[in-house]
Amino acid sequence: MDSAQKKLEAILSDIERIAIENESSENVGIELASDFSASLPDIHDQQQMYELFYKGIQRFLAEYLPKGEDITKVIRNLNATILSGHMKNERGVRGGDSRQASVEDYKNAMDAYVRWHSSSPTNYLGLANNLLEKGKELGIIPQESDLSDFLK
């Protein structure tokens, strides 16, 4: 396993740990699997949501994606679209804040990340396509959209 693969595993493990620590009365172990996101607890505490956002998804994006690449911009834009539930309008305004995403929004994003990681964790175009397809599936992104729409 190369260092990038180990780093991703560590980040996913941290997300798993945060989810386990924040479960209410249940202390059921969460396995890292293709349906990992389905095991995130229903969180309403702002501190717990903060940890999922900054120590989970944002940490992954900051540490694992290539710096200064167009594909990174596309992935970050798609991630924000899925978490906020809003696409940018013609003026570049999203109209939603991904930091205030619901647990369901996190599950949707994590589903795309875990699906990508289990198939080809070094193919960033594959991750972008997974996020694009997830957004279309959720009805957030129009069916006719493609990755070039997220370079803006």
Backbone torsions as a table, in degrees:
resi	resn	phi	psi	omega
1	MET	NA	126.6	-178.8
2	ASP	-78.9	171.5	-174.4
3	SER	-65.5	-35.5	177.9
4	ALA	-63.8	-41.6	178.3
5	GLN	-62.9	-42.6	178.8
6	LYS	-64.3	-39.4	179.8
7	LYS	-63.8	-43.5	178.4
8	LEU	-63.3	-43.7	177.6
9	GLU	-58.8	-40.3	179.8
10	ALA	-65.3	-41.5	179.5
11	ILE	-65.5	-46.4	178.3
12	LEU	-62.5	-35.7	176.7
13	SER	-65.2	-39.7	176.6
14	ASP	-63.2	-41.4	178.1
15	ILE	-62.3	-42.6	177.6
16	GLU	-60.5	-44.1	-179.7
17	ARG	-62.0	-44.0	179.1
18	ILE	-60.6	-43.9	-179.7
19	ALA	-63.2	-41.8	-179.9
20	ILE	-65.6	-46.0	-179.3
21	GLU	-60.7	-29.1	-173.1
22	ASN	-98.8	5.0	175.9
23	GLU	-67.4	144.4	-176.1
24	SER	-64.7	-101.6	-176.5
25	SER	-93.7	-18.0	-179.6
26	GLU	-81.6	144.4	175.6
27	ASN	-126.1	56.6	-177.8
28	VAL	-88.4	130.0	178.5
29	GLY	-64.0	146.5	179.7
30	ILE	-110.9	123.1	179.1
31	GLU	-92.0	139.0	175.5
32	LEU	-78.4	107.4	-177.5
33	ALA	-147.0	-178.0	-177.3
34	SER	-63.1	-22.8	177.6
35	ASP	-105.7	29.1	-179.4
36	PHE	-49.8	-45.2	-174.1
37	SER	-63.2	-26.1	-179.9
38	ALA	-67.1	-17.7	-176.8
39	SER	-95.4	2.4	175.6
40	LEU	-65.6	137.0	-179.1
41	PRO	-71.6	162.8	175.8
42	ASP	-81.3	105.2	-172.4
43	ILE	-106.2	134.4	175.9
44	HIS	-123.2	-7.9	-179.8
45	ASP	-77.9	128.5	-177.0
46	GLN	-62.6	-36.5	178.7
47	GLN	-64.8	-39.7	179.4
48	GLN	-67.2	-40.2	177.5
49	MET	-65.2	-39.0	176.8
50	TYR	-57.7	-46.7	-179.1
51	GLU	-64.0	-42.1	178.0
52	LEU	-62.6	-39.2	-178.6
53	PHE	-72.6	-54.8	-173.0
54	TYR	-82.8	-36.5	-179.2
55	LYS	-92.0	-9.0	179.4
56	GLY	-106.8	-90.1	-172.9
57	ILE	-64.2	-48.8	-178.4
58	GLN	-63.9	-37.8	177.9
59	ARG	-63.4	-43.9	177.1
60	PHE	-57.9	-49.5	-178.2
61	LEU	-61.0	-42.8	-177.5
62	ALA	-69.5	-40.4	-173.3
63	GLU	-90.1	-30.1	-168.7
64	TYR	-102.2	-30.6	-176.9
65	LEU	-78.6	149.0	178.7
66	PRO	-64.5	140.6	-177.6
67	LYS	-79.1	137.4	172.9
68	GLY	70.4	15.3	-178.8
69	GLU	-98.3	148.1	176.9
70	ASP	-58.9	-37.7	-177.8
71	ILE	-63.0	-32.7	177.3
72	THR	-65.4	-42.4	177.7
73	LYS	-61.5	-42.8	179.2
74	VAL	-62.7	-46.4	-178.7
75	ILE	-63.6	-44.4	179.1
76	ARG	-62.6	-41.1	179.5
77	ASN	-65.5	-44.9	178.4
78	LEU	-63.5	-41.4	178.4
79	ASN	-59.5	-48.0	179.2
80	ALA	-63.1	-35.9	178.4
81	THR	-63.5	-46.2	-179.0
82	ILE	-68.0	-44.5	-178.1
83	LEU	-68.5	-36.4	-178.8
84	SER	-87.0	-23.2	-176.7
85	GLY	79.5	12.5	-177.1
86	HIS	-135.8	139.6	171.1
87	MET	-91.1	158.9	174.6
88	LYS	-68.6	143.3	176.3
89	ASN	-85.4	-174.8	-176.8
90	GLU	-62.6	-20.9	177.6
91	ARG	-91.6	0.1	179.5
92	GLY	85.9	14.8	-179.7
93	VAL	-99.4	127.4	-177.6
94	ARG	-79.1	-39.7	-179.3
95	GLY	78.7	16.9	177.9
96	GLY	-159.7	157.6	-176.5
97	ASP	-118.6	117.0	-176.9
98	SER	-67.9	-18.8	178.4
99	ARG	-70.9	-16.7	-179.5
100	GLN	-107.9	29.7	-179.6
101	ALA	-66.8	154.7	176.1
102	SER	-85.3	167.7	176.6
103	VAL	-58.4	-38.8	179.0
104	GLU	-61.2	-39.1	177.2
105	ASP	-63.3	-42.7	177.7
106	TYR	-62.8	-41.3	178.5
107	LYS	-60.9	-41.7	179.3
108	ASN	-62.9	-44.9	178.9
109	ALA	-65.4	-46.4	-178.8
110	MET	-63.0	-33.0	176.7
111	ASP	-58.2	-44.4	179.5
112	ALA	-66.8	-39.9	180.0
113	TYR	-67.0	-44.9	-178.0
114	VAL	-68.3	-39.5	176.6
115	ARG	-59.4	-43.0	178.2
116	TRP	-65.0	-47.7	-176.3
117	HIS	-62.1	-36.8	-178.1
118	SER	-75.1	-18.7	-178.3
119	SER	-103.6	-46.6	-176.6
120	SER	-160.1	81.4	-171.6
121	PRO	-69.8	-1.0	176.0
122	THR	-110.9	1.4	-179.2
123	ASN	-97.9	92.2	-177.0
124	TYR	-69.4	-29.0	174.9
125	LEU	-63.4	-37.4	175.8
126	GLY	-62.3	-40.4	177.2
127	LEU	-64.0	-45.4	179.1
128	ALA	-59.9	-42.8	178.5
129	ASN	-64.8	-39.0	176.7
130	ASN	-61.0	-44.5	179.3
131	LEU	-65.8	-40.9	178.6
132	LEU	-61.3	-48.1	180.0
133	GLU	-63.4	-38.5	178.4
134	LYS	-63.6	-43.4	178.1
135	GLY	-62.0	-38.8	177.3
136	LYS	-67.6	-43.2	179.2
137	GLU	-59.0	-37.7	-179.1
138	LEU	-80.7	-8.8	-179.7
139	GLY	81.1	11.0	178.9
140	ILE	-81.8	-38.1	-176.2
141	ILE	-108.0	129.6	178.4
142	PRO	-59.8	144.5	-177.6
143	GLN	-57.1	-32.2	-177.0
144	GLU	-80.1	-4.8	-179.6
145	SER	-69.5	149.2	172.2
146	ASP	-133.0	178.6	-174.3
147	LEU	-60.4	-29.7	-179.5
148	SER	-63.5	-24.6	178.4
149	ASP	-67.4	-14.9	-175.5
150	PHE	-106.9	10.4	174.9
151	LEU	-84.2	-10.5	-176.6
152	LYS	-72.4	NA	NA
